Amino acid sequence: MTVQFKSRQRGVSFLGILVVGGLLAVTGVITAQVVPTAIEYQSVLKAVNKAREGNSVVEVRTIFDKAAAIDNINAISGKDLEVTKEGDKIVVSFAYQREIHLAGPGYLTLKYAGRSK
């Protein structure tokens, strides 16, 4: 008497695990490089909102540069700010971009722009 067992293999293959692991690793590396630029953007926005309290263009840029030194902002400086006046309010706007090298000739370009409230 011969007993035949029907067994099917279930689960993920080794190659499947390698592909999923590789994709997760690449996504993690890119995320680890993008998150600091997003945090820096929030710092720039905070410094711009603080700088709009100045009364002149020179004063606005000086306030921003002092806040940038405290928050370690390297992407933009006071001379890169555009200072305008709308009615009786001073509006400070900015725009800059960051590049993240991916592989070979490939770069991820992030463009940031904003203005004071």
C-alpha positions, 0 to 999 in steps of 0.5 A: 500500500502506497500513501501519497501525500499531496503537499504544496509549497506555499510562501515567498520564494528566496528571489521574491524576498531579495527583490522586496528587500532590495526595494525596501532598502532603496526606498529607505536610503532615499527617504533618509536623504529626503527627510533632512531637506524637509526638516530644513525647509520647515526651519527656513519657513520658521526663520522667514516668519521671524524675519518679517518682523524687520522694518527694512530689507537689510534688517529682515535679511539680518534677522534671517541670517541670525536665525539661520545660524542658530537653526543651522540652515545652509540651503539659503541665506538672507541675500537669497530672500525676496522682500516685498511690501503688501499694504502695510505688511512686509512679505518675505518669499524664498525659493531654492532647490536641493539635489540628491545623487541617486546613482550614476548620472541620476539625481533627485531634485527637490524644489522648495518655495514659500513665503511668510504669513 
